[in-house]
Amino acid sequence: MNTKHALYGLLFTAVAFASCIKKEVTPLKSEGTTIVKILGGGTPAEVKKNPIDFVSTSQQILVCDIRKDAPNEAAANAATTVVIKDDTAAVRAANPAYLHFPAAWYTIQSDAAKVGGMGGSWTFTFDNGDFAKQIYITIPNAQVLNPSALYGLGFTITSVSADSKISTQKSLVVEIGAKNNWDGIYAVTGPMIDLVVPALVQWNNNNATSPVGDPFPIANGGAWEAHLITTGGTECIVFDNTIWGTIGHPILNGGGHSGYGSMGIVINFDPATNRVARIHNYYGDPTRGGSTALGNPQTGSGPPLYAASNTRRIELDPSGVNAVQGNRDILIKYFMYHPSAIAGVRTYFDELWKYRGPR
């Protein structure tokens, strides 16, 4: 009997404890505050990358998604006013290199009209159970953009109705860049042979340390990081993001990092076949920008050879695959000529550019 009474007592205690737990997790029916936020936003502004195709056909993108989180049905049905600012200061703070995105290059679609030009605002009203409002932009022709540049649009919640609060997810900067199908980050490996200085070999982090840190571990073949940057609908320049931080090709010289002066790659693709159509030396093309740490393209010969001032030029090796693979990797073979140093080919390159993702 004592055992039985003890079990009853234990059962009563457990039920009472469970009842207390249930009481504590019962949701509040009529308390709480409406919170307004921008999806993906932050304080300070979060950056959302939104690359677009470098084409002349119209493209629409979602740039701002505003949400109302109501604590109950009455609050959900109540009117809530939200003011969103075109926040140019947030854009500058996120990245001083961002360019202003001219209003003439796009149109805005939203439930609320924008008041004012650059730095203006939108006033949205949420009611009748509304919980989301969006701002879209349509870009009729992305080819008006500078494909080598990045543009920014900023959005910040500046005020809400008195019965609501602004979330810490209140500010967003949308990064817009025009990119073709081959734009991206690649891990470059593969042998090279220099007939003038045989000690010069392909850069790899098995034997050297990058000044900016090893972008790809030894498990990936000790690759260097190449960025293919859109400069036209079918053209990219190859940016060395491992040693030089500019247009060039890193190499090893006796175990130390180096690079070929006045040699950089401009690559063109055939969109019909996805093959490499041609390459030429960036530093032999006087239509390019100013000097870099590796040379000055303004002193180049221009077409057809695109030879740099030190006579270096590059050409595809027709024996190579020279094509984009199904997984977006690129197989490419090419020569570097340097007639002031040697007759014929000086350096043979046989490379795999392994696609790692968007820039």
N, C-alpha and C positions, 0 to 999 in steps of 0.2 A: 504494500500500500504506500509506504514511504517513497518507494521508487516511482510508483505511478503518480503520486502527487508532485514529486520532483520533475517528472517529465511534463506534466501539465503546466507547472510553473515555467519551465524552460520554453515551452511552446507559446505561452502567453507573452513572455518577454520578447521572443523572436518576432511575433506578430506586431507587438507594440512598436518595436524598433523599425520594422519594415514600414509601418504606417508613418512613422516620423520621416523616414527617408523619402517616401512617396510625396509627403507634404512639401518637403524642401525643394523637389525638382518640378513641382507643378508650375507651368508657365504663368507669368503674370498676365491677366486678361485685359487690364485697362491701363497699365503703366508703361513707361518707356518713352523714348524720344525718337522721332523720325531722323534718320541719318541720310545725308546726300553725299554722293561720291562720284568720281570718274573712274570707270573700270580701268585698272592698270595704272592708276595715278599714284602720286605720293607727295611727300613734303620733305625736301624740295621735289621738284618735278621729276617723275620717272621719264625715261626716254624709250619710245616705241619706234623700232626701225620698220619702215614701210617702203621697201624698194618697189619701183614700178618698171614696167617694160619700156625700153627705149624705142617706142613706136609712135606712129602718127595717128593711131586710132584711139578713140575715147576710152578712158579708164576711170572708174569710180572707186574711191576708197573711203572707208569709215575712219574718221580722224578723232572723234570724241563720242564716247558712249556714257551718258549720265544716268545714274541709278538712284532711285528713292527707296530706301529700306524703312518700311513702316512697321511699328511694333504691334499694331492691331488693325482690325477692319475699319474702324472709324477714322484712324489716321491715314489709312490707305486711300479712303474715299475723300478725305479733306484736301482742299486746294493747297498746293505748295509751290511757291515761286522760287526759281533758281536763276541767278545771274552768272553767266560764263563770260570771262574776259579773253579776248585775243591777246595772249600774254607774250609780248615780244621780249620783255625782260627775262622771262623764264627760258626763252630760246637762247639768248646770249649767255645766260648763266650755265646752261647745260653744255654748250660748246661754242666758244667765241668764233670758231671757224664756220659755223652754219651761216649760209646766205639767206637773206630775206626771200621768201617765196612770193613773187609778184602776183598781186590779185588778178592781173590781166591773164594769167596763165591757167586759171581755174574758175569754176563756179561752185557756189555753196548750195547744198540742199539740206533743209532742216525745218522743223515745225515753227521755229521762231526766226524772224528776220534779223539779220545783223544790223546794228545801229552804229554808224561811224565806220571809218576805213580801218587802216592799220591801228591796232590798239583798241578797237571798238568792242562791242559786247552783244550777247544774245540773252534775252529774258524768256525762260521757259516756264510754263504753268503745268504742273502735274495735278490732275483731278480725276474723279470717276474711276479710281483704281489704277491710274497710270503708274508705272514703276520705271519706265525707261524712255529716254529721249536721245536722239542721235544727231550728230552733225556729219554729213558726208561732203566730200568735194569731188568734182568731176574734172579731170584733166583732158582736154580734147586732143592735145598733141604734146607728148612727152619729149619730142625731139627739139623743143625750144629750150629745154634744160641743158645746162652744161653737165655732161655725163661724168666729168671728173670732180664735180662739186657735190656737196650735200646741202639740202635746204631744210629749214625747220619751221614748224607751226606750233604755237603754244596755246594751251587752254587751261584756265584756272577758275575754280568756283570762288567768286568774291563775296556773294551774299545769298542767304536763303530766308524763307519766312521765319517769323519769330518762334513758331512752334517746332522748328527743325534745327539741326546742327550740321556743320560742315565736317565731313570726315577728314582724317589725315590723308586719305587718297583723293586729294583735291586738285592736283596739278599734273599735267601731262604735256610732254613735248613729242611731237611726231616728226621723225626724221624721214625725209623724202629724197631718194636718189634714183636717177634713171639708170637702169642696168640692162645689158643685153643678155642673151642666153648663156654666155660663157664667163660672165663676170663671177668672181668668187675667190675663195682662198684655196690654194693648192700646196701640197707637200711635194717638193721636187727632189728626186733621186736619179741616179744613173751615171754611168761612166763618162768622163771626158778625157781626151788625149791632146796634150799640147806638144807640138813637134819642136817648138823653139825652147821652151823651158819645161822639160818632162816632170819637174817637181810640182808643177801646178796641177792640182786635181780638183774634182768636184767637192764643194763644201759639204761637210757632214759633222754632226756633233758627237760622233764617236771619237774624233780627234781634236776638236776645238770647241770653244765655248762662245756662244753668240753674245755680242755686247748688249742685246736686248733680252737675253734669256733664251734658252732652247725652246723654240716654239713646238717642236715635235720630238718626242723622246726617241731614244735609241731603238726602242721596239718598232718604231715606224721607219727604220732605216737611216736614222740620223739626217732626215730631210731638212732642207731650208724652206722657209715659208714665202711663197710667191703670191702676190695679190694681182689678179687680172682685173684691171680697172677699165670700165667702158669708156671708149673715146669715140664711138660711132655705133651704128646699128650692127655691124659685123666685126668691129675692131676693138682690141684691148691693148693697153700697155702693161708690161710686166714689172711690178714693183717689188723690190727686195725688202721684205719685212724682217730680215734676220740680221744682216750686217750693216748695210748702208742706209736703209730707210729712204731709198729713192729708186729711180729707174736704173737697174743694173743687175749684174749676175755675180753673186758671191763665189769665191773660190778659196782653196787652201794653198798656201805657199810655205812648204816646209813645216807644216803643222800649224801655222798661224793664219788667221783670216785675212783675206785680201779681196781684190776684185779687178776686173779688166776695166781700165780707164777708157772712157768714151765708147762703151759697148752696152747697149740696152736693147730690149726686144719690143718691137711693135708687131703684133700678130693679127692677121685677118683670117676669118673663117668663111667657108662656103655654106650658107644656111640650107641649101638644097641637099648637100651630101654630108654635112657636119664634119667635113675635112678641113685641115689647115690649108688655106688657099695660098698664103705667102707670109713671109716675115721680112722685116728690114730693121736696120739699126736706128734706134731712136736718136742717137747723137749724130746721125748723118742727115737728119731731117730738119732744115731751118724753119719749118712751119711750126715746130714745137715751142715750148716755153723757154725760159732762161736757163742759166747755168745751174748745175747741181754739183754735189761733191765729186761726181765722176766725170764731168765734162760739160761742154757747151754745145747744144744742138744747133745753135745759130751759125756755127762755123762749118757745118756739114755741107756735103756736095749736093744734097737733094737727089731727085730721081735721075737716072734709073738705079744707080748703085747705092745711094744713101750711105756714102763713105764718110766717116768722121774725119776730123782734121788730122788725126794720127793714122789715117788710111784704113782703119778697121771697118769692116762691113760684115753682114751676116746674110746667109741664104739657106733655104730648106735643102736638106739632103733627100733627093727623090727616092732613095732606097728605103726610106723609113715608112712606117705606117702612116704617120702624120694625120691622125684623125682622132676625133672625140669618140670615146667608147660609150657603151650603153649605161654605165654607171657614172658618166660624166668625167672620168679620168681622160687625160690627153696623152697619147703616145707621139713623141716628136723627135726627129733627128735633124740637126742643122750643122752648118759649118761657120766658122769665123775665118775670114781672110784678113791678112795683115801684110800687104805687099811691100811696105817699107821695111819689114823684118824678114820675110820669107816669100818665095814664089809659090803660088798655089795655096792650098788650105793650111792654115796654122793650127786650128783647134777643131776637133770633132766632138760633138755633143750627141748623146743618145739617151734621152730622158723620159721618165714617167712623171707626169704632173698629176698627182693623185688628188682628186677633188675632196675637200674637207668641209665645205659649207659656204654660205653666203658671207660676204664682207659685212 
